[in-house]
Amino acid sequence: MPEAKSIRDLGDGTFEVEVFPTAPVDQMTAATQHGYLRLVGQPKQVSPLDKEAGIIAVSGAGNYSSSIETIKAIFFDNKTVIHKAHRLNEATDKVWEKIFAPLVERKALSFAGVDYSRDLIQLEGVDAIYFTGSTAVAKNIMASTDTPLVSECGGNNPAIIVPGDRPWTAEEIKNQAELIVSISKGNGGAACGRPQTFITSKQWAQREEFLDAIRQAAQSTFAVGTYYPKSADVREAFLAAHPQAEIIKPEGGQYPNTDFLFIPDMDKSAYGVTHEAFCQIMGEVALDVPATAEAFLPAATAFANDELLGTLGCMILIDDETRANHEDAFQTALSELNYGGITVNTTPPMVWFNAYRTWGGCKETKENFVSGIGNFGNALNFEQVEKSILVEQFAATGFLYNDRQATDAMNQQVINFTLGNME
């Protein structure tokens, strides 16, 4: 088994394991990023070859065509897989049938039609079901079968904007606003881990400047179409609940279904706090606490844990100097935030993109869950993973929708890297 890069004892039976970058090739994609797992109990790895063989049924997501769950089941869990596509991805999932043809030939993998959902759930001999989708469907699956369910179901994810010990420059504010807005537009907002509610200090001197930067970023980043079923109904519900909502039309509104809904200064118990959008809607909650890291981080952590829907992904923006000056408060927040994927100066979906980290809810139970139970990923096969943390420098630019040509070129390079065709 490959070993972790480092292991740190955090006390109280919790350990932090650095899992990325590990292999030399990781450096090509890591740049200044570092990825960690937080574990409960003494770190222990289990080789996939030592795991009991069996069968896992994978019910694919509707918002993307992915093989992550299938790869985890086969290569990390030592199981054969029956993969059923979501109806929205029936055509695109045909690609996986071609890519994984050798696994199909060896009977390690088979594909079921989209109409076999109920049959797959109740199929005898299946050891577990891997599901990505809504909380309601996940609960219906659990009510229909005794087969263990590993699920990822989304939520209303926070972005915690930590006031700086120094003023942020105009360029820094612009970059961070574009980072948040870009990921919020990605896939038409139908991304489970995207930040939906960002948390500020009402006393932060640069709050209004930051809100204006969000508005400008929503306007200036290129338009992305909202497509997910029932998004129009969701939008109308948010508009009805929030008369202060601002409708922003990128690229002059020339493309249909590309409006970006921004809701500043929501109440702490507002509709936009307790509901998931899953489309291009973003809101702000301003906590009336001092604009210092020491005062703001505990308040933001408590609000995120106690008020927002779900436990999937959390994003923290903090400049490097402020973090260095308040490292203890920062580490306390990382420990106390009840989220399965936490990112610092980058976006939560970046956790999902990396096999070394884990993706799923945090400390949820079968009786009461929103974001799901269990997790996906975990290439190094550590047991008792509580959460994943991805740390980036404040100056990193990330994935921005401010240049369509550059974005298309980057996506092409990602494809080339995946296929091993780097020039």
Rosetta blueprint (number, residue, H / E / L):
1 M L
2 P L
3 E L
4 A L
5 K L
6 S E
7 I E
8 R E
9 D E
10 L E
11 G E
12 D L
13 G L
14 T E
15 F E
16 E E
17 V E
18 E E
19 V E
20 F E
21 P L
22 T L
23 A L
24 P H
25 V H
26 D H
27 Q H
28 M H
29 T H
30 A H
31 A L
32 T L
33 Q L
34 H E
35 G E
36 Y E
37 L E
38 R E
39 L E
40 V E
41 G L
42 Q L
43 P L
44 K L
45 Q E
46 V L
47 S L
48 P H
49 L H
50 D H
51 K L
52 E L
53 A L
54 G E
55 I E
56 I E
57 A E
58 V E
59 S E
60 G L
61 A L
62 G L
63 N L
64 Y L
65 S L
66 S L
67 S L
68 I H
69 E H
70 T H
71 I H
72 K H
73 A H
74 I H
75 F H
76 F H
77 D L
78 N L
79 K E
80 T E
81 V E
82 I E
83 H E
84 K E
85 A L
86 H L
87 R H
88 L H
89 N H
90 E L
91 A L
92 T L
93 D L
94 K H
95 V H
96 W H
97 E H
98 K H
99 I H
100 F L
101 A H
102 P H
103 L H
104 V H
105 E H
106 R L
107 K L
108 A L
109 L E
110 S E
111 F E
112 A E
113 G L
114 V H
115 D H
116 Y H
117 S H
118 R H
119 D H
120 L H
121 I H
122 Q L
123 L L
124 E L
125 G L
126 V L
127 D L
128 A E
129 I E
130 Y E
131 F E
132 T E
133 G L
134 S L
135 T H
136 A H
137 V H
138 A H
139 K H
140 N H
141 I H
142 M H
143 A H
144 S H
145 T L
146 D L
147 T L
148 P L
149 L E
150 V E
151 S E
152 E E
153 C L
154 G L
155 G L
156 N L
157 N E
158 P E
159 A E
160 I E
161 I E
162 V L
163 P L
164 G L
165 D L
166 R L
167 P L
168 W L
169 T L
170 A H
171 E H
172 E H
173 I H
174 K H
175 N H
176 Q H
177 A H
178 E H
179 L H
180 I H
181 V H
182 S H
183 I H
184 S H
185 K H
186 G H
187 N H
188 G H
189 G H
190 A L
191 A L
192 C L
193 G L
194 R L
195 P E
196 Q E
197 T E
198 F E
199 I E
200 T E
201 S E
202 K L
203 Q L
204 W L
205 A L
206 Q L
207 R H
208 E H
209 E H
210 F H
211 L H
212 D H
213 A H
214 I H
215 R H
216 Q H
217 A H
218 A H
219 Q H
220 S H
221 T L
222 F L
223 A L
224 V L
225 G L
226 T L
227 Y L
228 Y L
229 P L
230 K L
231 S H
232 A H
233 D H
234 V H
235 R H
236 E H
237 A H
238 F H
239 L H
240 A H
241 A H
242 H L
243 P L
244 Q L
245 A L
246 E E
247 I E
248 I E
249 K L
250 P H
251 E H
252 G H
253 G H
254 Q L
255 Y L
256 P L
257 N L
258 T L
259 D L
260 F E
261 L E
262 F E
263 I E
264 P L
265 D L
266 M L
267 D L
268 K L
269 S L
270 A L
271 Y H
272 G H
273 V H
274 T H
275 H L
276 E L
277 A L
278 F L
279 C L
280 Q L
281 I E
282 M E
283 G E
284 E E
285 V E
286 A E
287 L E
288 D L
289 V L
290 P L
291 A L
292 T L
293 A H
294 E H
295 A H
296 F H
297 L H
298 P H
299 A H
300 A H
301 T H
302 A H
303 F H
304 A H
305 N H
306 D H
307 E L
308 L L
309 L L
310 G L
311 T L
312 L L
313 G E
314 C E
315 M E
316 I E
317 L E
318 I L
319 D L
320 D H
321 E H
322 T H
323 R H
324 A H
325 N H
326 H L
327 E H
328 D H
329 A H
330 F H
331 Q H
332 T H
333 A H
334 L H
335 S H
336 E H
337 L L
338 N L
339 Y L
340 G L
341 G E
342 I E
343 T E
344 V E
345 N L
346 T L
347 T L
348 P L
349 P H
350 M H
351 V H
352 W H
353 F L
354 N L
355 A L
356 Y L
357 R L
358 T E
359 W E
360 G L
361 G L
362 C L
363 K L
364 E L
365 T L
366 K L
367 E L
368 N L
369 F L
370 V L
371 S L
372 G L
373 I L
374 G L
375 N L
376 F E
377 G E
378 N L
379 A L
380 L L
381 N L
382 F E
383 E L
384 Q L
385 V E
386 E E
387 K E
388 S E
389 I E
390 L E
391 V E
392 E L
393 Q L
394 F L
395 A L
396 A L
397 T L
398 G L
399 F L
400 L L
401 Y L
402 N L
403 D L
404 R H
405 Q H
406 A H
407 T H
408 D H
409 A H
410 M H
411 N H
412 Q H
413 Q H
414 V H
415 I H
416 N H
417 F H
418 T H
419 L H
420 G L
421 N L
422 M L
423 E L
